[in-house]
Amino acid sequence: MKIEIDSVELSFDNKKILYGVYLKTETGKVTGVLGRNGCGKTCLLRILFGDLKPKYKSVRLDGKYLKTNLFNTGKVAYLPQHQLLPNNLSLKKAFHLFQSDWKTFTAIFDSFKIYGNSKINEISSGELRVVETYLVLDSGKEIILLDEPFSFIAPLYVEKFKDIIREKKNVSAILITDHFYREILDVSDTIYLIKNGSSKLIQSQQDLENEGYISFNPQQT
Ligand SMILES: Nc1ncnc2c1ncn2[C@@H]1O[C@H](COP(=O)(O)OP(=O)(O)OP(=O)(O)O)[C@@H](O)[C@H]1O
């Protein structure tokens, strides 16, 4: 499946946020989205999902204009920046509801074994992020949108999620945004930088330096 979004026009109180975006993601590929704080990454994911209504947008699935919101198609799973799961749900129940296998999860993240009967509000915010990111990635949906999956979790878990993302991209088109740009560069097949309301295709870390997204680091040359 191929998903494209363009012709996005989003403003808040006459402040233009997005106005020149083109972004494509497809099955078999991870598409990374980078950009400074407040450039519009979360808004773009929400517009694609259908959760935020801009003045205008055009979303195409396999080249065909989508007349409804993407979430109405049942083809998408979305990890928002805010909490996804309700507080009083037990972890095992959450896995049951998402039709995800608890034992497979705890075989990868073994320190979670003790939490099967714990409620969502009894684990740490980082642990919750691990659970939610896993459930979204394991949803089997054709399109997966991840808003900052790496930012709040330990480096060991970031590595595990990068492996899971590489595996899941075989069946899903994965769109991911995060400030951990090295992880995004590592795991993505295609990268866009959102800057001044527009998207730019990024080929290398050098491009990110040239665009002023990261500063020049002589130790890495
Ligand atoms: N509901 C809203 N009302 C007014 N302004 C908003 C609203 N939602 C977002 N914005 C503004 O739109 C801009 C883009 O926000 P967005 O959350 O998409 O940024 P971002 O690139 O995801 O930032 P970050 O990396 O800090 O999460 C910001 O300037 C933000 O203040």
The ligand as an ORCA input file, in Angstrom:
! r2SCAN-3c Opt
* xyz 0 1
  N      -4.838     23.493     18.988
  C      -3.886     24.388     18.697
  N      -4.126     25.707     18.789
  C      -3.197     26.632     18.468
  N      -1.956     26.304     18.041
  C      -1.660     25.008     17.932
  C      -2.589     23.978     18.254
  N      -2.009     22.771     18.034
  C      -0.761     23.032     17.611
  N      -0.547     24.361     17.558
  C       0.674     25.013     17.105
  O       1.067     24.432     15.864
  C       2.474     24.320     15.788
  C       2.859     22.900     15.428
  O       2.549     22.043     16.527
  P       2.980     20.526     16.538
  O       2.516     19.939     17.819
  O       2.560     19.871     15.284
  O       4.574     20.657     16.547
  P       5.683     19.516     16.556
  O       6.544     19.712     15.354
  O       5.065     18.183     16.734
  O       6.494     19.927     17.879
  P       7.257     19.050     18.971
  O       8.458     18.477     18.295
  O       7.613     20.059     20.008
  O       6.309     17.990     19.494
  C       3.031     24.818     17.116
  O       3.478     26.137     16.963
  C       1.836     24.758     18.045
  O       1.923     25.754     19.023
*
